[in-house]
Amino acid sequence: MYDIEYLRRVEFPQAAEQIYFNHAAIAPLPQRSKRAIQAAVDALSRDPSGYFANQVMPAFEEIGRKIARHINAASPAEIVTTTSTSAALNAVAQAIVWQPGDNILFCDVEFPANAYPWMSLARDGVATRCVPADGGGLTLDRLTDFCDEHTRAVTVSAVQFLTGHRADLTAIGQFCRANEILFIVDAIQAIGHMRFDVQAMHIDVLATGGQKSLLALPGTGFLYVREVVAEAMRPRLIHSNATVDYIHWLAYDLTPATATARLNVGTPNVPGIMGIGASLDLMAELGIDQIDAHTTGLTRYGGAALARAGYEVLTPLDVAGPILTFRSPFDSPTTDRLILFLNERRIVAGKHLDAEGAPYVRFSFHAYNTLEEIDRCLAAMGLFVN
């Protein structure tokens, strides 16, 4: 049952003292995740070898199954943990066997984590094509204008970090699969907010860090690669646990491990991964569709209220998710003062600049935020304006 008062009291008690609208930057940990992380740290301080052998490995297998269920992967073997979205996408970029003349498409409002790994491939003769945003993000109509027979991959954020645009992953995925184009998704702003079905959406690669939508620690996350895609990869970044028979340490055999295990990143962040497992449990209990309906409702409510107050809302409310962004009526330094003014009143929001340097204010919601918090935030903004 989606009981928001219980959720705020038991999992996010800081909500009684603070309005937190900055989940798209870094999210607070649910109390259960904090406990799971602390338990792992305590165990590592007592008997790390025994803990690893008797508890960590079985727990990691179960967390792999939880992740697979969360995104409807065909198998946990298609998933590895990682340290960040950018680390995961860089590993993928350096593992695909590219051909000179290949091109990769992404939108011109992508976060650098989903742009720089592909741009770096210019040294290998791979071109990147930056598709102008259509209503705040990448759309199929705009995408098809930039594709050609050399397009090897399309990469997109499920929810754009600045505009809050929510991509039609199913439509783009169907197009990519029909045209034998790899479909790559940055899910960091959406993985804990909306339903993912990597099979139905024809997603070949999905990467996410833990510290935002997933409600987990920084320095954690996971990477999904469809098995047939992973088996064709030849990683350039080869970690000690990413090869066949890797425990035979002195064999020096570079034969890749099977499936996505060839993208393993070395010693895992044990406490962080335990936290991911606990956060996934919370999302399963609440219901991902219920979280989506709640947070999208907050965005639309807040967007309508901002528009009535005369603000220029950037987020397309008809294809919105948990992010609400509006143009600041002030210059950049004054917008910084607005953010500080809100923070002094225990309201946490974010400021971002567009490509031209114009300042925007971003609210980003999660499962426990409320309509009343939006009203209080807008009232505080009114005090600053006046």
C-alpha positions, 0 to 999 in steps of 0.5 A: 500500500502506498502510504505516504505518511508512513513512508515519510515517517519510517523511511525518510524522517528528514522530510519532517524538517526539510523539503528536498527537491534535489533527487536528480543531483543526489538523493537521501537514503531510505532508512532501510538502505542505510541499515543495510549499508551499516550492517555491511560495514560492521561485518567487514570490520569484523570478519571480512573473509568469512562475510564475503564467503558466507553472506556477500556472494549469496546476497549479490546473487539475490540482488542480481535477481532483484535487478533483473526483475526490476528491468525485466532482463532475461537473466541476471547474467546480463547485469553487472554492478558498476561505480557510475553511469559514466564508468558503465557507458565508457566501458561499453563504448570501449568494448563495442567493435566499431568500424571506421565510418560508424556513427552514434546519435544522441540528443543535444541536451544529454548529460556529459556521462552520455555524451563524452564516452561516445565523443571519445571514439572519434580517435577510432574513426567513429562519428557522433551526431548531436540531434537537436532536442524536440520538445525537450528531448530525443523523439523518434521523428527527429531521430529518423532525420539523422540516421543513415546506413552507418548509424551503429548506436542511438543513446538516450536518457530515459528522463533528461536531467535538465528539461525533464523530458521523458523519452518514448523508449518503446518507440525508439527501441522498436525503430533501432531493433528493426534497423539493427541499431544498438539502443543504449539508455542512461536510466539514472534519472528514471530507474526508481521512478518508472517501469523499465522492460528492457525486452519489450523496449528493445533496450540493448544497454542500460546503465545507471548510477545509484545516487539519484533515482535509485536511492542508493550510495554514490559510487554504485550502480548497475549495467545491463547488456543484452546477452547477444550484444555482450558476447560480441563485445571485446572490452579494452578495459579489462578488470581482474574479474572480467575474464574466464577462470579469473581466480587462476590469477597467474594464468594471464588469460585475456579470454573474456568472461561470458555475457556481461560478466566481461564488463565487471569492474573489479572489487565491488563496493559491498556496502553500496550494493547491499544498499541497492538491494534494500532500495529495490525492496522499497520500490517493489513494496511501493510499486513502481507504477504507483511511484511513477503516478505520484511523482509525475503528478507532482511535476504536473501540479508544480508546473501548472502552479509555476505557469499560473505564477508567470514562470516559463516552464521548460519541462514538457508536462505532457511527457514528464517524469519526476523532474520539473525545470523552469527558467529563472527570472533572474541572472545567474548570480541572483539565481544562486542567491535564490537557491541559497535563500530556499536552502536557508529555509530548509528547501533544497532545489538545484540550479542549472545552465542551458547551453547558452548559459541561461539559468534554470531552477530544477525541482526533482521529486521522489516517492515521499514528496507532497503537493503541500511541499510544492505549495510551501516552496512556491510561497518561499520563492514569492518571498524572495521575489518580493 
